[in-house]
Amino acid sequence: MRLEQLQAFLAVAETGSFQQATQRCKVTQSTISRQIQGLETELGLPLFHRTSQAKLTLAGERFLPRARRICQEWQTATEELAELVEGRQPELCVAAIHSVSAQHLPPVLQQFCQDYPSVQLRVTSLGSDRALKVLKDGLVDLAIVMNNRFLTASPEMVVDLLYQEPVEVLMAATHPLTTFEQVPWAELAVYPQVVFKDGYGMQRLVQEQFQRCALDLKPVVELNTLDGFRGMVRQGEFVALLPKSALMEVSHDASLAVRPTEEPTLSRQVVLVTTQDRLDIPPIQHFRSLVQTFMAAQPDPPTNTTSPSMVGY
């Protein structure tokens, strides 16, 4: 069953004439007749009485409202897709890690709202692994996260590297590890760790680093807010491994201290991820471009010379 067959059927049924149907469909009468005959053959029943006037049979009367509904659904679908291609989509959904949402996205969001005032922006702060999952499930259009090669290796995924930053040690200002200019990993393993919750890329990154160093990680508390991390490490012996961007305000807090680690140092990559098909949609393509432009205009976060095997995924 083809759409043109249904359109021909509706044209004949609504005009009551094969000849008038040719004017509506802008085809010859033989084409209309052939389309109707093909439809009747497929359905196994005649749809019109062949008289001077094209009158519906009982089967034709039963089929008429369904044919109308199918054609209406097709018209609605094509109109919605045309609006999508033209950039007239109702909303754009973004999932981003907390640090990006707080520090990098505000100017991007402001500019996007000016450029696409009719598109409702929805931004959700999630852990990296969770954000990539909702992207794969089609619940968001873009994700700005820590890279995870296991979740972004699919051919349909488009991954833009935004920046790379080191991971350092957060501790109380009175902590014994403050005596080190670069904290040895073996010394870090002695103390209980405050870590990100499951689903956050930082938890996996730290776990993998301790495994590479053949050391035991001692997680005692799982959190997902930077205020929570700062509050916990103030308690005494707790330490936390956090990205540089999360530690920018610590320099103003006399109760806290930050130290880099010794080699092998650790860093994380922050990437924008979407799918190739989504980049055909103008608002999504524009949002991606804005993120790239604004990120490039900002000072580069401090980086280190970490080897590829140490990069944070």
C-alpha positions as CSV (number, residue, x, y, z in Angstrom):
1,M,0.0,0.0,0.0
2,R,1.4,3.3,-1.1
3,L,0.6,6.8,0.0
4,E,-0.4,7.9,-3.5
5,Q,-2.9,5.1,-3.7
6,L,-4.6,6.4,-0.5
7,Q,-4.5,9.9,-1.8
8,A,-6.1,8.8,-5.1
9,F,-8.8,6.9,-3.2
10,L,-9.6,9.9,-1.0
11,A,-9.7,12.2,-4.1
12,V,-12.2,9.9,-5.8
13,A,-14.3,9.4,-2.7
14,E,-14.5,13.0,-1.8
15,T,-15.2,14.4,-5.3
16,G,-17.4,11.4,-6.4
17,S,-15.6,11.4,-9.8
18,F,-12.5,9.8,-11.2
19,Q,-12.2,12.7,-13.6
20,Q,-12.3,15.4,-10.9
21,A,-9.9,13.3,-8.8
22,T,-7.3,13.8,-11.6
23,Q,-7.4,17.6,-11.1
24,R,-6.9,17.3,-7.4
25,C,-4.0,14.8,-7.7
26,K,-2.6,16.4,-10.9
27,V,-2.2,13.0,-12.6
28,T,-4.0,11.4,-15.6
29,Q,-7.2,9.5,-15.2
30,S,-5.5,6.2,-16.2
31,T,-3.0,6.8,-13.3
32,I,-5.9,7.3,-10.8
33,S,-7.6,4.1,-12.1
34,R,-4.4,2.1,-11.8
35,Q,-3.8,3.3,-8.3
36,I,-7.3,2.5,-7.2
37,Q,-7.1,-1.0,-8.9
38,G,-3.8,-1.7,-7.1
39,L,-5.3,-0.7,-3.8
40,E,-8.4,-2.9,-4.3
41,T,-6.2,-5.8,-5.3
42,E,-4.1,-5.4,-2.2
43,L,-7.2,-5.1,0.1
44,G,-9.0,-8.0,-1.7
45,L,-12.3,-6.0,-2.1
46,P,-13.7,-3.4,-4.5
47,L,-13.9,0.1,-3.0
48,F,-16.2,1.8,-5.6
49,H,-19.2,0.8,-7.6
50,R,-18.3,1.3,-11.3
51,T,-21.2,3.5,-12.3
52,S,-21.6,6.9,-13.8
53,Q,-20.8,8.3,-10.4
54,A,-18.0,6.8,-8.3
55,K,-20.0,5.6,-5.3
56,L,-18.3,3.8,-2.4
57,T,-19.0,0.2,-1.7
58,L,-19.5,-1.1,1.8
59,A,-15.8,-1.9,2.0
60,G,-15.0,1.6,0.7
61,E,-17.2,3.2,3.4
62,R,-15.4,1.2,6.1
63,F,-12.0,2.1,4.6
64,L,-12.6,5.8,4.1
65,P,-12.1,7.1,7.7
66,R,-9.0,5.0,8.2
67,A,-7.5,6.2,4.9
68,R,-8.2,9.8,6.0
69,R,-6.5,9.1,9.3
70,I,-3.4,7.6,7.7
71,C,-3.0,10.5,5.3
72,Q,-3.5,13.0,8.1
73,E,-0.9,11.3,10.2
74,W,1.5,11.4,7.3
75,Q,0.9,15.1,6.7
76,T,1.4,15.8,10.4
77,A,4.6,13.8,10.4
78,T,6.1,15.5,7.4
79,E,5.2,19.0,8.8
80,E,6.8,18.2,12.1
81,L,10.0,16.9,10.4
82,A,10.1,20.0,8.1
83,E,9.9,22.2,11.3
84,L,12.7,20.2,12.8
85,V,14.9,20.7,9.7
86,E,14.1,24.4,9.8
87,G,15.1,24.6,13.5
88,R,11.6,25.0,14.8
89,Q,11.9,22.3,17.5
90,P,10.1,22.9,20.8
91,E,13.1,22.2,23.1
92,L,16.7,21.3,23.3
93,C,18.0,19.0,26.1
94,V,21.5,19.1,27.5
95,A,23.1,16.9,30.2
96,A,26.4,18.2,31.6
97,I,28.7,17.5,34.6
98,H,28.3,20.0,37.5
99,S,31.6,21.9,36.9
100,V,30.7,22.6,33.3
101,S,27.1,23.6,34.2
102,A,28.4,26.1,36.7
103,Q,31.5,27.5,35.0
104,H,31.2,27.2,31.3
105,L,27.6,26.9,30.2
106,P,26.0,30.2,31.4
107,P,27.3,32.4,28.5
108,V,26.5,29.6,26.0
109,L,22.9,29.3,27.3
110,Q,22.4,33.1,27.2
111,Q,23.6,33.4,23.6
112,F,21.6,30.4,22.5
113,C,18.4,31.8,24.0
114,Q,19.0,35.0,22.0
115,D,19.6,33.1,18.8
116,Y,16.7,30.6,19.2
117,P,14.1,32.3,21.5
118,S,11.4,29.8,20.5
119,V,13.4,26.8,21.6
120,Q,13.0,25.8,25.3
121,L,16.4,24.9,26.8
122,R,16.5,22.1,29.4
123,V,19.8,21.5,31.1
124,T,20.4,18.7,33.6
125,S,23.5,18.2,35.8
126,L,24.4,14.5,35.8
127,G,27.4,12.3,36.3
128,S,29.3,11.5,33.1
129,D,28.3,7.9,32.7
130,R,24.7,8.7,33.5
131,A,24.7,11.6,31.0
132,L,26.0,9.4,28.2
133,K,23.4,6.8,29.0
134,V,20.5,9.2,28.7
135,L,22.0,10.5,25.5
136,K,22.1,7.0,24.0
137,D,18.5,6.5,25.2
138,G,17.4,9.7,23.3
139,L,16.4,11.6,26.4
140,V,18.9,14.5,25.7
141,D,20.4,16.0,22.6
142,L,24.0,16.6,23.8
143,A,26.1,15.6,26.7
144,I,29.1,17.5,28.1
145,V,31.0,15.0,30.2
146,M,34.3,13.3,31.1
147,N,35.2,11.2,28.1
148,N,34.5,7.5,28.4
149,R,35.9,5.5,25.4
150,F,33.7,2.6,26.3
151,L,30.5,4.7,26.0
152,T,31.5,6.9,23.1
153,A,33.1,4.5,20.7
154,S,29.9,3.8,18.6
155,P,30.1,5.0,15.0
156,E,27.1,7.2,15.4
157,M,28.7,9.2,18.2
158,V,30.4,12.5,17.6
159,V,32.9,13.5,20.3
160,D,34.5,17.0,20.5
161,L,37.4,17.4,22.9
162,L,36.8,20.7,24.9
163,Y,39.7,20.7,27.3
164,Q,41.9,18.6,29.5
165,E,42.7,19.3,33.1
166,P,44.8,17.7,35.9
167,V,43.4,15.9,39.0
168,E,44.8,17.0,42.3
169,V,44.5,16.2,46.0
170,L,42.2,18.1,48.3
171,M,42.8,17.9,52.0
172,A,42.6,19.8,55.3
173,A,45.2,22.5,55.8
174,T,46.5,20.5,58.8
175,H,46.7,17.2,57.0
176,P,50.0,15.3,57.1
177,L,50.1,15.1,53.3
178,T,50.6,18.9,53.0
179,T,54.3,18.3,53.8
180,F,54.7,16.9,50.3
181,E,55.0,19.2,47.3
182,Q,53.8,16.3,45.1
183,V,51.9,13.6,47.0
184,P,53.1,10.0,46.4
185,W,50.4,7.6,45.4
186,A,51.5,5.2,48.1
187,E,51.0,7.8,50.7
188,L,47.5,8.7,49.3
189,A,46.5,5.0,49.7
190,V,47.1,5.3,53.5
191,Y,44.2,7.7,54.0
192,P,40.4,7.3,53.6
193,Q,39.0,8.8,50.4
194,V,36.0,10.8,49.8
195,V,34.8,9.8,46.2
196,F,32.2,10.6,43.7
197,K,29.1,8.5,43.6
198,D,28.7,5.6,41.2
199,G,27.9,6.9,37.7
200,Y,30.3,9.7,37.9
201,G,33.4,9.5,35.7
202,M,35.7,10.7,38.4
203,Q,35.0,7.6,40.6
204,R,36.0,5.3,37.8
205,L,39.0,7.4,36.9
206,V,40.4,7.3,40.5
207,Q,39.7,3.6,40.8
208,E,41.5,2.8,37.6
209,Q,44.5,4.9,38.7
210,F,44.8,3.0,42.0
211,Q,44.6,-0.3,40.1
212,R,47.4,0.8,37.8
213,C,49.5,1.7,40.8
214,A,48.7,-1.7,42.4
215,L,47.3,0.1,45.5
216,D,44.1,-0.3,47.5
217,L,41.6,2.6,47.4
218,K,39.9,3.3,50.7
219,P,36.5,4.9,49.8
220,V,34.6,5.9,53.0
221,V,32.1,8.4,51.7
222,E,30.4,8.9,48.3
223,L,29.2,12.4,47.4
224,N,28.2,14.4,44.3
225,T,28.6,18.0,45.4
226,L,31.7,20.1,45.7
227,D,30.5,21.6,49.0
228,G,30.2,18.1,50.3
229,F,33.7,17.3,49.4
230,R,35.1,20.4,51.0
231,G,33.1,19.8,54.2
232,M,34.2,16.2,54.5
233,V,38.0,16.8,54.1
234,R,37.9,19.5,56.7
235,Q,37.1,16.8,59.2
236,G,40.7,15.7,59.4
237,E,42.3,12.7,57.7
238,F,39.9,12.4,54.7
239,V,41.4,13.3,51.3
240,A,39.7,13.6,47.8
241,L,41.0,13.6,44.3
242,L,39.3,16.3,42.3
243,P,39.7,18.0,38.9
244,K,41.5,21.4,38.9
245,S,38.3,23.3,38.0
246,A,36.6,22.0,41.1
247,L,39.4,23.4,43.3
248,M,39.6,27.0,42.0
249,E,37.9,28.5,45.1
250,V,40.0,26.5,47.6
251,S,42.8,29.1,47.5
252,H,40.5,31.4,49.4
253,D,39.8,28.9,52.1
254,A,42.5,28.8,54.8
255,S,41.1,25.5,56.2
256,L,41.9,23.6,53.0
257,A,44.9,22.7,51.0
258,V,45.6,21.4,47.5
259,R,48.6,19.4,46.2
260,P,49.4,17.8,42.9
261,T,50.4,14.1,42.9
262,E,53.7,12.6,41.9
263,E,54.1,10.9,38.6
264,P,52.2,9.3,37.0
265,T,49.9,12.3,37.2
266,L,46.2,12.0,36.4
267,S,44.0,14.2,34.2
268,R,40.5,14.1,32.8
269,Q,39.2,15.0,29.3
270,V,36.0,17.0,29.1
271,V,34.1,16.4,25.8
272,L,30.9,17.3,24.1
273,V,29.1,14.3,22.8
274,T,26.1,14.0,20.5
275,T,25.0,11.8,17.6
276,Q,25.6,12.3,13.9
277,D,21.9,12.5,13.0
278,R,21.3,15.2,15.6
279,L,23.8,17.5,13.9
280,D,21.4,17.7,11.0
281,I,19.1,19.7,13.3
282,P,20.0,23.5,13.2
283,P,19.5,24.3,16.9
284,I,21.6,21.3,18.0
285,Q,24.3,22.1,15.5
286,H,24.3,25.8,16.7
287,F,24.5,24.8,20.3
288,R,27.5,22.6,19.6
289,S,29.2,25.5,17.7
290,L,28.5,27.9,20.6
291,V,30.1,25.6,23.1
292,Q,33.2,25.2,20.9
293,T,33.4,28.9,20.3
294,F,33.0,29.9,24.0
295,M,35.4,27.2,25.2
296,A,38.0,28.3,22.7
297,A,37.7,31.9,23.9
298,Q,38.3,31.1,27.5
299,P,41.8,30.7,29.1
300,D,42.9,27.1,28.9
301,P,42.6,25.2,32.1
302,P,45.9,24.1,33.6
303,T,47.1,20.9,32.0
304,N,49.9,18.5,32.5
305,T,52.0,16.2,30.4
306,T,50.0,13.1,31.2
307,S,50.6,10.2,28.9
308,P,47.6,8.9,26.9
309,S,47.2,5.9,29.2
310,M,46.7,8.3,32.1
311,V,44.0,10.4,30.5
312,G,40.7,10.5,32.4
313,Y,37.9,8.8,30.7
